[in-house]
Amino acid sequence: MATDTKARDDERAYRTIEALHGTPEDVPTDVTPDPASAHRMRAMIDVAFAQAWRAHLEHAKAESRRRADREAGVLQLAGDALRARIAQLQAALGGQLQLAHRNLADMSDDDLRTLLADIEEVLARKGPVS
């Protein structure tokens, strides 16, 4: 799944660069740019990559903050509240949510926290649930 996200991020960065500077097909092959033009093009490409990298880092930081906020909320819950939240997500998702553990009453609070954090992480990637 991480590879898929990286591929989408790379493609988005390339589309941004192409939108700013064109594609290789836009440059005539019979013309050789002078050294000053080549230097300016290289500088613009470097700037575009730097901008794309900064945007990627900001996105990663924002996602990390959202994940930390979700995990902080889960850490404050006790066993009954964890089971209730998992049951709420099961009801909201219906058959889309399949759990390996059928008897949540036998699970420790730490295991329930891990399970809930995993479920919420998947939901955060898929989109909001009512």
N, C-alpha and C positions, 0 to 999 in steps of 0.2 A: 504494500500500500504506500510506503514511503517513496518507492521508486516512481509510482504513478504520480504522486504529488510533485516530485522533483521534475518529472518530465513536463507536467503542466506548467510549472513555474518557469522552466527553461523556455518552453514554447512561448509563453506570455512575454518573457524578456526579449526573445528574438522578434516577436511581432511588434513590440515597442520600438526596438531599434530600427526595424524596417519602416515603420511609420515615420520615424524621425529622419531617416537617412536614405530610404529607398532600398531596393534589393540589388543583388549583383547584376541582374539582367538590365537594370536601369543604366549601367555604365557601358558606353560603347567599347568594344574590345579592340578597336583599331587605334584608340587614343591612349597614349601613355601619359599619366599625369606628371607634371613637373614635381621636383622634390618638395617645394613649398606646399603645393596642393596635397601631395601624399602625406606630408606631415600634419596638415590641418585635418585631413580625413581621419588619420590615425588618432589624433587628439579628440575628435568628435566621437569616434567609436569608443575610445577609452572613457570619455565622459558618460556616454550612454550606458556602458556596462557598469560604471560606478553608480549611476542613478538606479539602475535595475537592482544592483546588489544592495544598495541602501534601502530600497523599497522592500526587498525580500527580508532584510534584517528587521525592519520595522514590523512587518507582518508576523515574523517569527516571535518577536518580543511581545506583540499584542496577543498572540495565541498562547504564549507561555503565561502571561498575566491572567488570561481568561481561565486557563487550566488550573492555575494556582488558586484562583478564587473558587472554582468548583470544588477542588480538593479541600480547601479550608472549610467550606460548608459541610462537606461529608465528614470531616474529622470531628465536628462538634456533635454529630448525631449518635444516639445510643442504639442498642439492638432493635428495640421495638420501632423506633423512628426509621431506622434503616430498612427494616422489613416492610414498613408501610410505604416508604418511597419506592422500593422495588416493586411492590404490588401495584402501586399507582402507575408506574411505567408499564408494567405488564398489561394492565387494563387499557391504558391509552394505546399501546402498540398492538394489542390483540395477538394474533398468531405470528407477527413479525419478530417477536422477542422470544427466543428459545434459550432456556437456561439449562446448564448441565446438572445443576443441583436442584432437585425437586423439593427437598425438605429444608427450607431456609431456617427453621427453628433449631436445627442441629448445627448450624454454622456459627462460628465465633464472630464477635463484633468486628474484629480486624478483617476476617474473610468477607463479611458483609460489606464493609467499607470498600474493600478492593473490588468486589463485584459491582457495587453501585458506581464507583468511579469509572470502571471499565464501560458500563452501560452508558453513563453520561458522556464519556469520551466519544463513543460511537455515535450517539445522538447529536453531539455537537458537530461532528463531521458531516452527518447526514442532513441536519437541519432541525428546525424547531418542531416540537411535538406538543399537541394541546393537552 
